[in-house]
Amino acid sequence: IVVAVMLDEFISAVTREREKRANRKALKEHTTVQKLAGALDPLLATLSHFQTSEDLGKRISSLFTLLDADENERLSFAELRDGLKKLKVFPSIHFSPEDFEIITEHRTLCSPDGEFTPEEFDFMMRRQLKLYVQRHMANAMFEADATNSNTRSILFVLKLLTIEIDEVKQSQYKLLGVGEADSMFLTA
């Protein structure tokens, strides 16, 4: 009987250790994928330290001015790509035409000529920041799952609130008869 109990304890310990290793491996793989999720993530990490919406707007405006190499109040793909390379962020940003298509949602968030006005750039950056926060929240939820933390419940509620806010905004846009991209001109 003693041998059977010891064998059962050994098997249980080995099983628990395998589960822990599998959870750590899944967490590591998930975190690696999350880090690669957005081309602008290193920049968005810096922008995420804003205090108010007005402060964020000033930071985005300063960034636009910095990236607008020819100072024509329009930001082209080339200016964006070249300017992002020069920013002192880690890891450095290597911005591709595919990344541009993603952040502009296939050029619906920029002018027809593929350039940003300051207002379009502000809207796009705020949208990217929102997506960045959502990726981090999903990552935190995954980590909370892996560590059996009660934090997951709080993050889940925050995620639902974020979705609800988006749905309310969409309803307002529909009532006003404008699309989401047009809504950038309704807010300051």
The 8 nearest C-alpha neighbors of each residue, nearest first, counted from 0:
[[1, 3, 2, 4, 5, 6, 7, 8],
 [2, 0, 4, 3, 5, 6, 7, 8],
 [3, 1, 5, 0, 4, 6, 7, 8],
 [2, 4, 0, 6, 1, 5, 7, 8],
 [5, 3, 7, 1, 6, 2, 8, 0],
 [6, 4, 8, 2, 7, 3, 9, 1],
 [7, 5, 9, 3, 8, 4, 2, 10],
 [6, 8, 4, 10, 5, 9, 3, 11],
 [9, 7, 5, 11, 6, 10, 12, 4],
 [8, 10, 6, 12, 11, 7, 5, 13],
 [9, 11, 13, 7, 12, 8, 14, 6],
 [10, 12, 8, 14, 9, 13, 15, 7],
 [13, 11, 9, 15, 14, 10, 8, 16],
 [14, 12, 16, 10, 11, 15, 17, 9],
 [13, 15, 11, 17, 12, 16, 10, 18],
 [16, 14, 18, 12, 17, 13, 11, 19],
 [15, 17, 19, 13, 18, 14, 12, 20],
 [16, 18, 20, 14, 19, 15, 21, 13],
 [19, 17, 21, 15, 16, 20, 22, 14],
 [20, 18, 16, 22, 17, 21, 23, 15],
 [19, 21, 23, 17, 22, 18, 24, 16],
 [20, 22, 18, 24, 19, 23, 25, 17],
 [23, 21, 19, 25, 20, 24, 145, 26],
 [24, 22, 26, 20, 21, 25, 27, 19],
 [23, 25, 21, 27, 26, 22, 20, 28],
 [26, 24, 22, 28, 27, 23, 29, 21],
 [27, 25, 23, 29, 24, 28, 30, 22],
 [26, 28, 24, 30, 25, 29, 23, 31],
 [29, 27, 25, 31, 26, 30, 24, 32],
 [28, 30, 26, 32, 31, 27, 25, 33],
 [31, 29, 33, 27, 32, 28, 26, 34],
 [32, 30, 28, 34, 29, 33, 27, 35],
 [31, 33, 29, 35, 30, 34, 36, 28],
 [34, 32, 30, 36, 35, 31, 29, 134],
 [35, 33, 31, 32, 36, 30, 37, 40],
 [34, 36, 32, 33, 37, 31, 38, 40],
 [37, 35, 33, 34, 32, 38, 40, 134],
 [38, 36, 40, 39, 35, 131, 34, 33],
 [37, 39, 40, 98, 94, 92, 36, 35],
 [38, 40, 42, 37, 41, 43, 92, 127],
 [39, 41, 43, 37, 42, 38, 44, 131],
 [42, 40, 44, 43, 39, 88, 89, 90],
 [43, 41, 45, 44, 40, 39, 46, 88],
 [42, 44, 40, 46, 45, 41, 47, 128],
 [45, 43, 41, 47, 42, 46, 40, 48],
 [44, 46, 42, 43, 47, 48, 41, 88],
 [47, 45, 43, 48, 44, 49, 42, 58],
 [46, 48, 44, 45, 49, 43, 128, 55],
 [47, 49, 46, 45, 50, 44, 55, 43],
 [50, 48, 55, 47, 54, 51, 46, 52],
 [49, 51, 54, 48, 52, 55, 53, 47],
 [52, 50, 54, 53, 49, 55, 56, 48],
 [51, 53, 55, 54, 56, 50, 49, 57],
 [52, 54, 56, 51, 55, 57, 50, 58],
 [55, 53, 51, 57, 56, 52, 49, 50],
 [56, 54, 52, 58, 49, 53, 57, 59],
 [57, 55, 53, 59, 54, 58, 60, 52],
 [58, 56, 60, 54, 55, 59, 61, 53],
 [57, 59, 55, 61, 60, 56, 62, 54],
 [58, 60, 62, 56, 61, 57, 121, 63],
 [59, 61, 57, 63, 62, 58, 56, 64],
 [62, 60, 64, 58, 63, 59, 57, 65],
 [61, 63, 59, 65, 60, 64, 66, 58],
 [62, 64, 60, 66, 61, 65, 67, 59],
 [65, 63, 61, 67, 62, 66, 60, 70],
 [64, 66, 62, 63, 67, 61, 68, 82],
 [65, 67, 82, 63, 64, 68, 79, 62],
 [68, 66, 64, 70, 74, 65, 69, 63],
 [67, 69, 70, 66, 78, 65, 82, 64],
 [68, 70, 71, 67, 72, 78, 73, 74],
 [71, 69, 67, 68, 72, 64, 73, 74],
 [70, 72, 73, 69, 67, 74, 68, 116],
 [73, 71, 70, 116, 117, 67, 74, 64],
 [74, 72, 116, 71, 115, 114, 75, 67],
 [73, 75, 115, 114, 67, 78, 79, 116],
 [76, 74, 114, 78, 77, 79, 73, 115],
 [75, 77, 79, 78, 80, 74, 114, 99],
 [78, 76, 80, 75, 79, 81, 74, 82],
 [79, 77, 75, 81, 76, 80, 82, 74],
 [78, 80, 76, 82, 77, 81, 83, 66],
 [81, 79, 77, 94, 83, 78, 82, 76],
 [82, 80, 78, 84, 83, 79, 77, 85],
 [81, 83, 66, 79, 85, 84, 80, 78],
 [82, 84, 86, 80, 85, 81, 79, 92],
 [85, 83, 81, 82, 92, 86, 93, 80],
 [86, 84, 82, 83, 87, 81, 91, 92],
 [87, 85, 83, 84, 88, 82, 91, 92],
 [86, 88, 85, 89, 91, 84, 83, 90],
 [89, 87, 91, 86, 90, 41, 42, 92],
 [90, 88, 91, 41, 87, 92, 42, 86],
 [89, 91, 88, 41, 92, 87, 40, 93],
 [90, 92, 89, 88, 84, 93, 87, 41],
 [93, 91, 84, 94, 83, 90, 38, 39],
 [92, 94, 84, 95, 91, 80, 38, 83],
 [93, 95, 80, 92, 98, 38, 96, 83],
 [96, 94, 98, 97, 99, 93, 80, 38],
 [95, 97, 99, 98, 100, 94, 76, 101],
 [96, 98, 100, 95, 99, 101, 94, 102],
 [97, 99, 101, 95, 96, 100, 94, 102],
 [100, 98, 96, 102, 97, 101, 103, 95],
 [101, 99, 105, 97, 103, 98, 102, 104],
 [100, 102, 104, 98, 99, 103, 105, 97],
 [103, 101, 99, 104, 100, 98, 123, 127],
 [104, 102, 106, 108, 100, 105, 101, 107],
 [105, 103, 101, 102, 106, 107, 100, 108],
 [104, 106, 100, 103, 107, 101, 102, 108],
 [107, 105, 103, 109, 108, 104, 100, 113],
 [106, 108, 104, 109, 105, 103, 180, 110],
 [109, 107, 103, 106, 180, 104, 119, 123],
 [108, 110, 115, 106, 107, 114, 119, 113],
 [109, 111, 112, 113, 114, 115, 108, 106],
 [110, 112, 113, 109, 106, 114, 107, 108],
 [111, 113, 110, 114, 109, 106, 75, 115],
 [114, 112, 110, 111, 109, 106, 75, 115],
 [115, 113, 75, 74, 110, 112, 109, 73],
 [116, 114, 74, 109, 73, 120, 119, 110],
 [115, 117, 73, 119, 118, 120, 72, 74],
 [116, 118, 120, 119, 121, 115, 63, 72],
 [119, 117, 121, 116, 120, 122, 183, 184],
 [120, 118, 122, 116, 115, 121, 117, 109],
 [119, 121, 123, 117, 115, 118, 122, 124],
 [122, 120, 118, 124, 119, 123, 59, 117],
 [123, 121, 119, 125, 120, 124, 183, 126],
 [122, 124, 126, 120, 121, 125, 119, 127],
 [125, 123, 127, 121, 126, 122, 128, 120],
 [126, 124, 128, 122, 127, 123, 121, 129],
 [125, 127, 123, 129, 124, 128, 122, 130],
 [128, 126, 124, 130, 129, 125, 131, 123],
 [129, 127, 131, 125, 126, 130, 43, 124],
 [128, 130, 126, 132, 127, 131, 125, 133],
 [129, 131, 133, 127, 128, 132, 134, 126],
 [132, 130, 128, 134, 129, 133, 127, 135],
 [131, 133, 135, 129, 130, 134, 136, 128],
 [132, 134, 130, 136, 135, 131, 137, 129],
 [135, 133, 137, 131, 136, 132, 138, 130],
 [134, 136, 138, 132, 133, 137, 139, 131],
 [135, 137, 133, 139, 138, 134, 132, 140],
 [138, 136, 140, 134, 135, 139, 133, 141],
 [137, 139, 135, 141, 136, 140, 134, 142],
 [140, 138, 136, 142, 141, 137, 143, 135],
 [141, 139, 143, 137, 151, 138, 142, 136],
 [140, 142, 144, 138, 139, 143, 137, 145],
 [143, 141, 145, 139, 144, 140, 138, 146],
 [142, 144, 148, 140, 146, 151, 141, 145],
 [145, 143, 141, 147, 142, 146, 140, 148],
 [146, 144, 142, 143, 147, 22, 141, 26],
 [145, 147, 143, 148, 144, 142, 22, 141],
 [148, 146, 144, 145, 143, 149, 151, 142],
 [147, 149, 143, 150, 146, 151, 144, 145],
 [150, 148, 151, 152, 147, 143, 153, 144],
 [151, 149, 148, 153, 152, 143, 154, 140],
 [150, 152, 140, 154, 143, 149, 153, 155],
 [153, 151, 155, 150, 154, 149, 156, 140],
 [152, 154, 156, 150, 155, 151, 157, 149],
 [155, 153, 157, 151, 156, 152, 158, 140],
 [154, 156, 158, 152, 157, 153, 151, 159],
 [155, 157, 159, 153, 158, 154, 160, 152],
 [158, 156, 154, 160, 155, 159, 161, 153],
 [157, 159, 155, 161, 156, 160, 154, 162],
 [160, 158, 162, 156, 161, 157, 163, 155],
 [161, 159, 163, 157, 162, 158, 164, 156],
 [162, 160, 158, 164, 159, 163, 157, 165],
 [161, 163, 159, 165, 160, 164, 166, 158],
 [162, 164, 160, 166, 165, 161, 159, 167],
 [165, 163, 167, 161, 166, 162, 160, 168],
 [166, 164, 168, 162, 163, 167, 169, 161],
 [165, 167, 169, 163, 168, 164, 170, 162],
 [168, 166, 170, 164, 169, 165, 163, 171],
 [169, 167, 171, 165, 170, 166, 164, 172],
 [168, 170, 166, 172, 171, 167, 165, 173],
 [171, 169, 167, 173, 168, 172, 166, 174],
 [172, 170, 168, 174, 169, 173, 175, 167],
 [173, 171, 175, 169, 177, 170, 174, 176],
 [174, 172, 176, 170, 175, 171, 177, 169],
 [173, 175, 171, 176, 172, 170, 177, 169],
 [176, 174, 172, 173, 177, 171, 170, 178],
 [175, 177, 173, 174, 172, 178, 171, 181],
 [178, 176, 172, 175, 181, 173, 182, 179],
 [179, 177, 181, 180, 172, 182, 176, 173],
 [178, 180, 182, 181, 177, 172, 169, 183],
 [179, 181, 182, 178, 108, 183, 107, 177],
 [182, 180, 178, 179, 183, 177, 184, 185],
 [181, 183, 179, 185, 184, 180, 178, 177],
 [184, 182, 181, 185, 186, 122, 180, 118],
 [183, 185, 182, 186, 181, 187, 118, 180],
 [186, 184, 182, 183, 187, 181, 172, 177],
 [187, 185, 184, 183, 182, 122, 118, 181],
 [186, 185, 184, 183, 56, 53, 118, 52]]
